């Protein structure tokens, strides 16, 4: 027995042992993979290395103008961050709320929950050959907390007090308060070299690090680039972690080329012509009617759906409450009543989707029915500051099938608008100032008009004019950053383990912070308190009570009009060029799983 352990046993509270010290970290203490495991279960450890994976960029990313994915201005190439930057911990795709050592060989969490210490692997190397040191981890964190990166980092890291380099390969994160999620949060931060952006021996301000080639430690480097057309990532043959258990069977392609198409029709035709190997589909119409042709008939291109167990997420129409016309909850509820999802799913989506219900669909955090006693304890202090409906049955999106009808929904919407001071006169729905009720829907593509049109037609029936405004992606991104919109659509990702990121999406501080994730502009002390309860939860049941209470407050506030989601990943892939593991892990993203674990034939 070591002297420290003997003294701790002898004197008890004089010397506290860490509450966690292991090869990974689990939010609730239940790691699936033991120390010394050989590889994740869902990979093929004998997968051959070589060949090329040809991808196509999301249409929203119509070009790129920088190599720095972390600064606010500009657009970086697709997939750059995940391919080029390693993290201290990496998650497994068949497990939630856990991370295993990548750059770090172990993680130790203090008994008081106020710090997490990571020991870096001595073999970890950046692409320039430099070792990954504690100073680089500290530099990366300090940069994320600086003025030139997205406020989302600052919101997520708000409870991190600072970082200390204890020695060359040991780094400690200090926390302002106990938060079980923070070791995973800091463990998932990309780490880059302090030399990235150096010029003449001096570091440039991070917002001036634009076209400097990133110095990361990930499995790929930037290869050939044709600006405006494509970028190729080249596998680092000397990648330091290629034989590490958490990376075995992954990063199998020698080259990953991402092509850019600005037009959906051209992109579809390029797929059918065999110009790339893998494409994920989000359009039910494309999937049902346009994914066909000679290469599909021959079996070269395969159309497949992979069922997952991911959270539903809450893809929604976002109502910007910073706008005067959208400040009244009755107005926002009325707008939601005009969306006829059941008709859209039948006529436009080929029955391919399910309606999003709330923030936490397909997870234990989802609120249903009446609030539990534990939820009421959390909600009661805020009774005067949240909608009274929060204390009743959980909000559900309006329906137009069965005993429900669009006509009844529109009648209720008209009553809500009238109660909020909007009356029909002089040929339009007007408020007390005589202003007509007109709103603008902001989108980055003309194709969005087709999906918005049915909602717009129904809104016209209750006197609301919704104007569709398409802009190029750069302007769209800029307007979102400045919250310069009335309504837009955001595909929010879901999670089984909500945490500090919800302060960025719904927190009062984020509402006033440009480029934060609080697009709705909600400012509620109840929401702030519930997010704090989520991050401070010491038991899983405490977490569930807090996130269900948050779910109720957000959905009864009607700041989001829920859209739709799919329970499968729809992928087209080239079966003559690609091979894959037998099963997709349950928590994998479709193209991410392919990029990471598939291989070339």
URVENMO-V135317 format. One record per residue. N is the residue number from 1. PSI is psi in radians with two decimals (none if undefined). Layout:
BEGIN
N;PSI
N;PSI
END
This chain:
BEGIN
1;2.34
2;2.70
3;-0.74
4;-0.77
5;-0.64
6;-0.79
7;-0.68
8;-0.71
9;-0.62
10;-0.68
11;0.07
12;-1.88
13;-0.19
14;-0.54
15;1.79
16;2.23
17;2.73
18;2.60
19;-0.35
20;2.28
21;1.96
22;-3.10
23;-0.08
24;-3.03
25;2.36
26;2.39
27;-0.70
28;0.35
29;0.25
30;1.36
31;2.34
32;-0.72
33;2.21
34;2.94
35;2.42
36;0.18
37;2.67
38;-0.69
39;2.91
40;2.57
41;-0.44
42;0.04
43;2.86
44;1.81
45;-0.30
46;0.21
47;2.27
48;2.59
49;2.48
50;3.13
51;-3.04
52;2.45
53;2.10
54;2.07
55;2.97
56;2.42
57;2.61
58;2.47
59;-0.46
60;-0.48
61;1.53
62;-0.24
63;-3.09
64;2.62
65;0.27
66;2.86
67;0.03
68;1.86
69;-0.02
70;-0.27
71;2.85
72;-0.85
73;2.53
74;3.10
75;2.20
76;2.79
77;2.63
78;2.48
79;0.01
80;-0.83
81;-0.82
82;-0.48
83;-0.46
84;-0.28
85;2.14
86;2.90
87;2.91
88;-0.76
89;2.73
90;2.42
91;2.77
92;2.56
93;0.02
94;0.44
95;2.59
96;2.77
97;0.68
98;2.67
99;2.56
100;2.64
101;2.20
102;-1.47
103;-0.55
104;2.40
105;-0.37
106;2.86
107;2.38
108;2.19
109;2.26
110;2.67
111;-0.54
112;0.00
113;0.21
114;0.12
115;2.72
116;2.27
117;2.28
118;2.30
119;2.06
120;2.60
121;2.33
122;-0.39
123;-0.13
124;2.30
125;2.50
126;2.96
127;-0.43
128;0.06
129;-0.21
130;2.54
131;2.60
132;2.04
133;2.93
134;-0.60
135;-0.55
136;-0.67
137;-0.80
138;-0.75
139;-0.73
140;-0.82
141;-0.85
142;-0.62
143;-0.76
144;-0.55
145;-0.03
146;-3.03
147;-0.16
148;0.01
149;2.91
150;2.42
151;-0.30
152;-0.67
153;-0.74
154;-0.63
155;-0.81
156;-0.58
157;0.28
158;-0.54
159;0.14
160;2.07
161;-0.53
162;3.11
163;2.39
164;2.30
165;1.76
166;-0.63
167;-2.95
168;-0.56
169;0.30
170;2.20
171;2.40
172;2.25
173;2.22
174;2.39
175;2.56
176;-0.49
177;2.77
178;2.37
179;1.89
180;-0.44
181;-0.41
182;-0.66
183;-0.65
184;-0.65
185;-0.90
186;-0.53
187;-0.36
188;0.07
189;2.34
190;2.47
191;2.26
192;2.83
193;2.52
194;-0.21
195;-0.20
196;2.11
197;0.09
198;2.48
199;2.04
200;0.56
201;-0.01
202;2.55
203;2.31
204;2.73
205;2.50
206;-0.50
207;-0.21
208;-0.03
209;1.56
210;-1.11
211;0.09
212;2.28
213;2.18
214;2.48
215;1.55
216;-2.97
217;0.26
218;3.12
219;-0.19
220;2.66
221;2.89
222;2.27
223;-2.42
224;2.45
225;2.31
226;1.79
227;2.35
228;-0.18
229;-0.92
230;2.88
231;2.46
232;2.26
233;2.37
234;2.27
235;2.34
236;1.87
237;-0.39
238;0.33
239;2.17
240;-0.50
241;0.27
242;-0.44
243;0.11
244;2.57
245;-0.66
246;-0.16
247;-0.12
248;2.33
249;0.13
250;3.04
251;0.99
252;-0.33
253;2.41
254;-0.61
255;2.44
256;1.94
257;2.26
258;2.03
259;2.61
260;2.22
261;2.33
262;-0.11
263;2.30
264;-0.67
265;-0.78
266;-0.64
267;-0.76
268;-0.74
269;-0.62
270;-0.68
271;-0.84
272;-0.49
273;-0.07
274;0.43
275;-0.30
276;2.93
277;-0.28
278;2.37
279;2.31
280;2.43
281;2.32
282;-0.29
283;2.07
284;-0.59
285;-0.81
286;-0.79
287;-0.70
288;-0.61
289;-0.37
290;-0.06
291;1.47
292;3.04
293;-3.07
294;-0.77
295;-0.43
296;-0.72
297;-0.63
298;-0.24
299;-0.02
300;-0.82
301;2.29
302;2.33
303;1.99
304;2.56
305;2.25
306;2.02
307;2.40
308;3.03
309;0.54
310;2.70
311;2.61
312;-0.58
313;-3.13
314;1.09
315;2.23
316;2.77
317;2.21
318;2.21
319;2.07
320;1.77
321;-0.04
322;-0.40
323;2.35
324;-0.68
325;-0.28
326;0.21
327;-0.50
328;2.20
329;-0.52
330;-0.64
331;-0.80
332;-0.68
333;-0.69
334;-0.71
335;-0.70
336;-0.56
337;-0.34
338;-0.08
339;2.04
340;1.44
341;-0.72
342;-0.70
343;-0.76
344;-0.72
345;-0.64
346;-0.85
347;-0.44
348;-0.54
349;0.04
350;0.54
351;0.38
352;-0.20
353;2.91
354;2.55
355;2.31
356;2.33
357;-0.62
358;-2.87
359;-0.53
360;0.64
361;2.48
362;0.44
363;2.90
364;-0.25
365;-0.17
366;2.27
367;2.41
368;2.72
369;-2.58
370;2.68
371;2.48
372;2.96
373;-0.68
374;-0.67
375;-0.72
376;-0.62
377;-0.69
378;-0.55
379;-0.55
380;-0.74
381;-0.26
382;0.32
383;-0.66
384;-0.16
385;0.12
386;2.77
387;2.42
388;-0.42
389;-0.28
390;-0.54
391;0.09
392;-2.71
393;2.64
394;2.45
395;2.40
396;2.54
397;2.51
398;2.60
399;2.86
400;0.40
401;2.98
402;-2.23
403;-0.03
404;2.70
405;2.69
406;-0.67
407;-0.80
408;-0.69
409;-0.72
410;-0.61
411;-0.76
412;-0.68
413;-0.72
414;-0.70
415;-0.75
416;-0.74
417;-0.72
418;-0.74
419;-0.49
420;0.05
421;0.22
422;2.12
423;2.69
424;2.07
425;2.68
426;0.70
427;0.20
428;2.81
429;2.12
430;2.70
431;-3.02
432;-0.44
433;-0.10
434;0.12
435;2.33
436;2.62
437;1.67
438;2.39
439;2.78
440;2.30
441;2.10
442;2.28
443;2.80
444;0.14
445;2.51
446;-0.54
447;-0.35
448;-0.32
449;-0.63
450;-0.70
451;-0.57
452;-0.44
453;-0.79
454;-0.69
455;-0.75
456;-0.73
457;-0.70
458;-0.65
459;-0.62
460;-0.56
461;-0.39
462;0.22
463;0.12
464;2.19
465;2.10
466;1.94
467;2.21
468;2.20
469;1.70
470;2.42
471;2.86
472;2.80
473;-0.68
474;-0.78
475;-0.66
476;-0.82
477;-0.74
478;-0.75
479;-0.62
480;-0.75
481;-0.59
482;0.07
483;0.63
484;1.27
485;2.80
486;-0.96
487;2.44
488;-3.12
489;2.30
490;2.28
491;1.50
492;2.33
493;2.61
494;3.08
495;2.58
496;-0.28
497;1.34
498;2.60
499;-2.47
500;-0.36
501;-0.39
502;-0.33
503;-0.57
504;-0.63
505;-0.55
506;0.06
507;2.63
508;-0.70
509;-0.73
510;-0.48
511;-0.50
512;0.17
513;2.00
514;2.43
515;0.30
516;3.11
517;0.07
518;1.31
519;-0.49
520;-0.40
521;0.19
522;2.37
523;1.79
524;2.12
525;-0.48
526;-0.78
527;-0.79
528;-0.76
529;-0.67
530;-0.63
531;-0.69
532;-0.71
533;-0.66
534;-0.84
535;-0.42
536;-0.04
537;2.28
538;-0.30
539;2.67
540;-0.64
541;-0.62
542;-0.72
543;-0.80
544;-0.73
545;-0.74
546;-0.75
547;-0.54
548;-0.65
549;-0.73
550;-0.75
551;-0.80
552;-0.78
553;-0.79
554;-0.83
555;-0.58
556;-0.20
557;-0.24
558;0.73
559;-0.21
560;2.44
561;1.83
562;2.44
563;-2.04
564;2.85
565;2.88
566;2.58
567;0.14
568;2.77
569;2.17
570;1.98
571;2.44
572;2.27
573;2.74
574;1.84
575;-0.26
576;-0.36
577;-0.41
578;2.59
579;2.86
580;2.83
581;2.80
582;-0.64
583;2.52
584;2.28
585;2.63
586;-0.42
587;0.46
588;2.53
589;2.48
590;-1.15
591;-0.48
592;-0.72
593;-0.75
594;-0.81
595;-0.70
596;-0.63
597;-0.20
598;3.03
599;2.88
600;2.43
601;none
END
